[in-house]
Amino acid sequence: MRFSVFLNARSMAPSEDRKLIQDLTAHATRAAALGFDAIFMPDHHFNGYMPIASDSYMYAAYLAARLPQMHFGFSVTSVPLHHPVRFVERINILDQLTDGKLLIGVGSGTTPEEMIGFGVNYRESGAISENNLAIAEQLWAKRMDDPAVEIDNGPHKGRVLQRIAPAPYTPRHARLMPVAMKEASARRAAENGWPAFIPAFTPPQIGGTEPMKHVAKFFGIYRRMLEEAGHAPEVVADALGWTTHTYQVVHVAETDAQARAELEVILRSYQDAIERENEYNRRAESDDANKKTDRTPNALTDDWIGTWCLYGSPETVIEHLAPYAELGIGNILCGTTTGPLTEERLRLGDQTLRLLSEKVMPAFKPAIPSSVAAE
């Protein structure tokens, strides 16, 4: 089982933005040194939701130069917010810079404020996302002398006469990584031999206290499709090895009691940030074209904690993760900086990195034979 770090911290004022970028860079560097496999970033805009997420591809390129051994993922790119040409160009450049160590999570987005900021009709976001992905495939496949690719998709317009430059490093293009919630998304990942995000809830409910039930259902559907797709064994193994279950908040302490007390401090601060963001989303929803169809529970409820949090002593965390490893989940994505990134929050995040690396990850990674280690 792999372990990856999700950089999902928030800035609460413009004066905090620069320090947040510097602190997240140090946190990512620490994670790489401690043996984590990948750094994942969200794609969000406005309202202080992690300033680097306004162009997480640019930030990933910066980190890639500093941490060349790491994989980089996106959880997830809101496809309707990106012109398909820029979507393909950014991915190709980053694919080249990382020698193909990319995992491009894709989804249709969830936030009305972001939709109206980019001129996207929220009700049409699913269709715009599907069309953008289809256009992206045309752009990736286009040779210099092929007919022009015509783009007319919601706010996105254009006519591409030549090819996209640079060419991708990965044959065809970098791996996309759909959320395996809908059959079409699971099938897209499976038929292409790509990994998937495996959700721990079934809409319209966004939380719950039985996440494993949902993970097992969605993973089972995806794995069956993947194995029926006729890929070579190494393609199946790579896809499963990066198939990801996400925790928005991971917090590890020496004891369960300490972990729970510190978790509640983290979640109270996180919920304050969410309430501020919800105020702007409510303004966005005054436009009937941008009404959400679901509601996220309060982060301090059992439903939200049960779905989105992993916490406890190292022994408790190992016990919790064992069934996921047995099921076949390949990658655990750990939100270690969730919420406003104060000095105390960063200290707690670094504490979690250390305890995961020293006491949890060894339980799920094969030991290196002493003869190999000596070399």
C-alpha positions as CSV (number, residue, x, y, z in Angstrom):
1,M,0.0,0.0,0.0
2,R,1.3,3.4,-1.0
3,F,0.9,6.6,1.2
4,S,0.5,10.0,-0.3
5,V,0.1,13.5,1.1
6,F,-2.8,15.8,0.2
7,L,-1.9,19.5,0.4
8,N,-5.3,21.0,1.2
9,A,-4.6,23.8,3.6
10,R,-6.4,27.2,3.6
11,S,-5.3,30.8,3.9
12,M,-7.6,33.1,5.8
13,A,-6.2,36.4,4.6
14,P,-4.0,37.8,1.8
15,S,-1.2,38.4,4.3
16,E,-1.0,34.7,5.0
17,D,-0.7,33.5,1.3
18,R,3.1,33.7,1.0
19,K,3.8,31.9,4.2
20,L,1.3,29.2,3.4
21,I,3.1,28.5,0.1
22,Q,6.5,28.4,1.9
23,D,5.1,26.1,4.7
24,L,3.5,23.7,2.2
25,T,6.7,23.5,0.3
26,A,8.6,22.6,3.5
27,H,5.8,20.1,4.4
28,A,6.0,18.4,1.0
29,T,9.8,18.2,1.2
30,R,9.5,16.6,4.6
31,A,7.0,14.1,3.2
32,A,9.3,13.1,0.4
33,A,12.2,12.6,2.8
34,L,10.1,10.4,5.1
35,G,9.2,8.0,2.3
36,F,5.8,9.1,1.1
37,D,5.0,8.2,-2.5
38,A,3.2,11.2,-4.0
39,I,2.1,14.7,-3.4
40,F,-1.5,15.5,-4.4
41,M,-3.1,18.9,-4.7
42,P,-6.7,20.2,-5.3
43,D,-7.9,22.5,-8.0
44,H,-9.8,25.4,-6.3
45,H,-10.3,29.1,-6.9
46,F,-11.2,32.2,-4.8
47,N,-11.9,32.5,-1.1
48,G,-8.5,31.5,0.2
49,Y,-8.9,27.7,-0.4
50,M,-5.2,27.0,-0.6
51,P,-3.8,29.7,-2.8
52,I,-1.5,27.3,-4.7
53,A,-4.6,25.5,-5.9
54,S,-5.5,28.3,-8.2
55,D,-2.8,26.8,-10.5
56,S,-1.7,23.6,-8.9
57,Y,-0.1,22.5,-12.1
58,M,2.3,25.4,-11.9
59,Y,3.1,24.6,-8.2
60,A,3.6,20.9,-9.0
61,A,6.1,21.9,-11.7
62,Y,8.0,23.8,-9.0
63,L,7.9,20.9,-6.6
64,A,8.9,18.5,-9.3
65,A,12.2,20.3,-9.8
66,R,12.9,20.0,-6.1
67,L,11.6,16.5,-5.5
68,P,12.3,14.6,-8.8
69,Q,11.6,11.2,-7.2
70,M,8.0,12.0,-6.3
71,H,4.8,11.3,-8.1
72,F,2.3,14.2,-8.4
73,G,-1.4,13.9,-8.4
74,F,-4.5,16.2,-8.5
75,S,-7.5,15.5,-6.4
76,V,-9.3,16.5,-8.5
77,T,-9.1,18.9,-11.5
78,S,-12.5,20.5,-12.0
79,V,-12.6,19.9,-15.8
80,P,-15.3,22.4,-16.7
81,L,-13.2,25.3,-15.4
82,H,-10.4,24.6,-17.8
83,H,-10.2,25.4,-21.5
84,P,-9.4,22.0,-23.1
85,V,-6.3,23.4,-24.9
86,R,-4.8,24.7,-21.7
87,F,-5.8,21.5,-19.9
88,V,-3.9,19.4,-22.4
89,E,-0.9,21.8,-22.6
90,R,-0.3,21.9,-18.9
91,I,-0.6,18.2,-18.5
92,N,1.8,17.5,-21.3
93,I,4.4,19.9,-20.0
94,L,4.2,18.4,-16.5
95,D,4.2,14.9,-17.9
96,Q,7.6,15.8,-19.6
97,L,9.0,17.5,-16.4
98,T,8.1,14.5,-14.2
99,D,9.1,11.7,-16.6
100,G,5.4,10.5,-16.5
101,K,5.0,10.5,-12.8
102,L,1.5,12.0,-13.0
103,L,-2.0,11.1,-11.7
104,I,-4.5,13.6,-13.1
105,G,-7.7,13.3,-11.1
106,V,-10.7,14.5,-13.1
107,G,-14.2,15.5,-12.0
108,S,-17.0,17.9,-12.9
109,G,-16.6,20.2,-9.8
110,T,-18.8,20.9,-6.8
111,T,-18.6,24.6,-6.0
112,P,-21.1,27.2,-7.4
113,E,-18.8,30.2,-6.7
114,E,-16.1,28.7,-8.8
115,M,-18.5,28.0,-11.6
116,I,-19.8,31.6,-11.9
117,G,-16.2,32.9,-11.6
118,F,-15.4,31.0,-14.8
119,G,-18.7,31.6,-16.6
120,V,-19.8,28.0,-16.3
121,N,-23.5,27.0,-15.8
122,Y,-23.4,24.7,-12.7
123,R,-26.3,22.6,-14.1
124,E,-24.3,22.0,-17.3
125,S,-21.0,21.2,-15.6
126,G,-21.3,17.4,-16.0
127,A,-21.9,17.7,-19.7
128,I,-19.2,20.4,-20.1
129,S,-16.8,18.1,-18.3
130,E,-17.6,15.1,-20.5
131,N,-17.3,17.2,-23.7
132,N,-14.0,18.7,-22.5
133,L,-12.5,15.3,-21.9
134,A,-13.6,14.2,-25.3
135,I,-12.0,17.3,-26.9
136,A,-8.9,16.7,-24.9
137,E,-8.6,13.2,-26.4
138,Q,-8.9,14.7,-29.9
139,L,-6.2,17.2,-29.1
140,W,-3.9,14.6,-27.7
141,A,-4.4,12.5,-30.8
142,K,-4.1,15.3,-33.4
143,R,-1.2,15.3,-35.8
144,M,0.0,18.4,-37.6
145,D,-1.9,17.9,-40.8
146,D,-5.1,16.4,-39.3
147,P,-8.3,18.4,-39.8
148,A,-8.8,21.2,-37.2
149,V,-10.3,20.4,-33.8
150,E,-13.4,22.5,-33.3
151,I,-14.2,23.6,-29.7
152,D,-17.6,24.8,-28.8
153,N,-18.4,23.7,-25.3
154,G,-20.1,26.0,-22.8
155,P,-17.7,29.0,-22.3
156,H,-14.9,27.2,-24.1
157,K,-14.4,28.1,-27.8
158,G,-11.6,27.6,-30.4
159,R,-10.3,26.0,-33.5
160,V,-6.9,24.2,-33.3
161,L,-5.1,23.9,-36.6
162,Q,-1.8,22.4,-35.6
163,R,-0.7,19.9,-32.9
164,I,-0.4,20.5,-29.2
165,A,3.2,21.1,-28.0
166,P,5.0,19.7,-26.3
167,A,4.0,16.1,-27.0
168,P,3.3,14.0,-23.9
169,Y,6.0,11.9,-22.3
170,T,3.6,9.0,-21.5
171,P,2.4,7.0,-24.6
172,R,-0.9,8.6,-25.7
173,H,-1.0,10.9,-22.6
174,A,-0.6,11.1,-18.9
175,R,-2.9,8.9,-16.8
176,L,-6.2,10.4,-16.0
177,M,-7.8,9.3,-12.7
178,P,-11.6,9.5,-12.6
179,V,-13.7,9.2,-9.5
180,A,-15.3,5.7,-9.7
181,M,-18.7,6.8,-8.5
182,K,-20.7,6.7,-11.7
183,E,-20.5,3.6,-14.0
184,A,-19.2,5.8,-16.9
185,S,-16.4,7.1,-14.8
186,A,-15.4,3.7,-13.5
187,R,-15.5,2.3,-17.0
188,R,-13.4,5.2,-18.4
189,A,-10.7,4.4,-15.8
190,A,-10.9,0.6,-16.3
191,E,-10.9,0.5,-20.1
192,N,-7.9,2.8,-20.3
193,G,-6.0,1.0,-17.6
194,W,-6.0,4.0,-15.3
195,P,-6.3,4.1,-11.5
196,A,-9.4,5.6,-9.9
197,F,-10.5,7.4,-6.8
198,I,-12.7,5.2,-4.7
199,P,-15.4,7.1,-2.7
200,A,-16.5,6.3,0.8
201,F,-20.1,7.5,0.4
202,T,-23.0,7.2,-2.1
203,P,-24.8,10.4,-3.1
204,P,-26.9,12.2,-2.3
205,Q,-25.5,11.4,1.2
206,I,-22.0,12.9,1.5
207,G,-21.1,11.3,4.8
208,G,-21.8,8.3,7.0
209,T,-20.3,6.0,9.6
210,E,-19.9,3.0,7.3
211,P,-17.3,4.1,4.7
212,M,-16.0,0.6,4.1
213,K,-19.4,-0.5,2.7
214,H,-19.2,2.1,0.0
215,V,-15.5,1.7,-0.7
216,A,-16.0,-2.1,-1.2
217,K,-18.9,-1.5,-3.5
218,F,-17.2,1.1,-5.8
219,F,-13.8,-0.7,-5.7
220,G,-15.4,-4.0,-6.6
221,I,-17.2,-2.5,-9.6
222,Y,-14.0,-0.8,-10.8
223,R,-11.8,-3.8,-10.3
224,R,-14.1,-6.1,-12.2
225,M,-14.2,-3.7,-15.1
226,L,-10.4,-3.3,-15.0
227,E,-9.8,-7.1,-15.0
228,E,-12.4,-7.6,-17.8
229,A,-10.8,-5.0,-20.0
230,G,-8.0,-7.3,-21.3
231,H,-5.0,-5.3,-20.2
232,A,-1.6,-6.8,-19.6
233,P,-1.0,-7.9,-16.0
234,E,1.5,-5.1,-15.4
235,V,-1.1,-2.5,-16.5
236,V,-3.7,-3.9,-14.1
237,A,-1.1,-4.0,-11.3
238,D,-0.1,-0.4,-11.9
239,A,-3.7,0.8,-12.0
240,L,-4.6,-1.0,-8.8
241,G,-1.3,0.1,-7.1
242,W,-2.4,3.8,-7.5
243,T,-6.1,3.3,-7.0
244,T,-6.8,5.8,-4.2
245,H,-9.0,6.1,-1.1
246,T,-8.9,9.7,0.3
247,Y,-9.1,11.0,3.9
248,Q,-9.6,14.8,4.1
249,V,-8.1,14.7,7.6
250,V,-5.5,12.3,8.8
251,H,-4.1,12.9,12.3
252,V,-1.9,10.6,14.3
253,A,-0.7,11.0,17.9
254,E,0.9,8.8,20.5
255,T,-2.4,7.9,22.0
256,D,-6.0,7.7,20.9
257,A,-7.1,10.3,23.4
258,Q,-4.5,12.8,22.3
259,A,-5.3,12.2,18.6
260,R,-9.1,12.8,19.3
261,A,-8.5,16.0,21.3
262,E,-6.1,17.4,18.6
263,L,-8.5,16.3,15.8
264,E,-11.3,18.3,17.3
265,V,-9.1,21.4,17.4
266,I,-8.3,20.9,13.8
267,L,-11.9,20.3,12.8
268,R,-13.3,23.4,14.6
269,S,-10.8,25.6,12.7
270,Y,-11.6,23.8,9.5
271,Q,-15.4,24.2,10.0
272,D,-14.9,28.0,10.6
273,A,-13.2,28.2,7.2
274,I,-16.0,26.2,5.6
275,E,-18.7,28.5,7.0
276,R,-16.9,31.5,5.5
277,E,-16.7,29.7,2.1
278,N,-20.4,28.7,2.3
279,E,-21.4,32.3,2.7
280,Y,-20.0,33.0,-0.8
281,N,-21.5,29.9,-2.3
282,R,-24.9,30.9,-1.0
283,R,-24.5,34.2,-2.9
284,A,-23.5,32.2,-6.0
285,E,-26.6,30.0,-5.6
286,S,-28.9,33.0,-5.8
287,D,-28.5,32.3,-9.6
288,D,-30.8,29.4,-10.4
289,A,-28.3,28.0,-12.8
290,N,-25.9,27.3,-9.9
291,K,-27.9,25.4,-7.4
292,K,-26.1,22.5,-5.6
293,T,-27.9,19.2,-5.3
294,D,-26.1,18.0,-2.2
295,R,-25.0,19.3,1.2
296,T,-21.9,18.5,3.1
297,P,-22.4,17.7,6.8
298,N,-20.8,19.7,9.5
299,A,-17.2,18.5,9.9
300,L,-17.7,18.0,13.7
301,T,-20.5,15.4,13.1
302,D,-20.1,11.7,13.4
303,D,-21.1,11.4,9.7
304,W,-18.3,13.6,8.5
305,I,-15.7,12.3,10.8
306,G,-16.7,8.7,9.9
307,T,-16.3,9.3,6.2
308,W,-13.5,11.7,5.9
309,C,-11.2,11.3,8.9
310,L,-8.5,8.8,9.9
311,Y,-7.1,9.4,13.4
312,G,-5.7,7.7,16.4
313,S,-2.6,6.1,17.7
314,P,-0.3,4.4,15.2
315,E,-1.8,1.0,16.4
316,T,-5.4,2.2,15.9
317,V,-4.6,3.6,12.4
318,I,-3.0,0.4,11.4
319,E,-6.0,-1.6,12.6
320,H,-8.3,0.8,10.6
321,L,-6.3,0.5,7.4
322,A,-5.8,-3.3,7.4
323,P,-9.2,-4.1,5.8
324,Y,-8.5,-1.5,3.0
325,A,-5.2,-3.1,2.3
326,E,-6.8,-6.6,2.3
327,L,-9.5,-5.3,-0.1
328,G,-6.7,-4.1,-2.5
329,I,-6.7,-0.3,-2.2
330,G,-3.3,0.7,-3.5
331,N,-2.9,4.3,-2.3
332,I,-4.0,6.1,0.9
333,L,-4.3,9.9,0.3
334,C,-3.7,11.7,3.6
335,G,-4.9,15.2,4.2
336,T,-2.2,16.3,6.7
337,T,-2.7,20.1,6.5
338,T,-6.5,20.4,6.4
339,G,-7.9,23.8,7.5
340,P,-6.2,27.1,8.1
341,L,-2.4,26.6,8.2
342,T,-1.5,28.1,11.5
343,E,1.9,27.3,13.2
344,E,0.1,24.8,15.5
345,R,-1.7,23.2,12.6
346,L,1.6,22.8,10.7
347,R,3.2,21.3,13.9
348,L,0.3,18.7,14.1
349,G,0.7,17.9,10.4
350,D,4.4,17.3,10.7
351,Q,3.7,15.1,13.8
352,T,1.4,13.0,11.6
353,L,3.9,12.7,8.8
354,R,6.5,11.5,11.3
355,L,4.3,8.9,13.0
356,L,2.9,7.6,9.8
357,S,6.4,7.2,8.4
358,E,7.9,5.6,11.5
359,K,5.1,3.5,12.8
360,V,2.3,3.0,10.3
361,M,3.7,2.8,6.8
362,P,6.2,0.0,7.7
363,A,3.1,-2.2,8.4
364,F,1.9,-1.9,4.8
365,K,5.1,-1.8,2.8
366,P,7.3,-4.8,2.1
367,A,10.5,-4.9,4.1
368,I,13.7,-4.4,2.1
369,P,16.0,-7.4,2.4
370,S,19.1,-6.7,4.4
371,S,21.3,-7.7,1.5
372,V,19.6,-5.1,-0.8
373,A,19.7,-2.4,2.0
374,A,23.4,-3.0,2.4
375,E,23.9,-2.2,-1.3
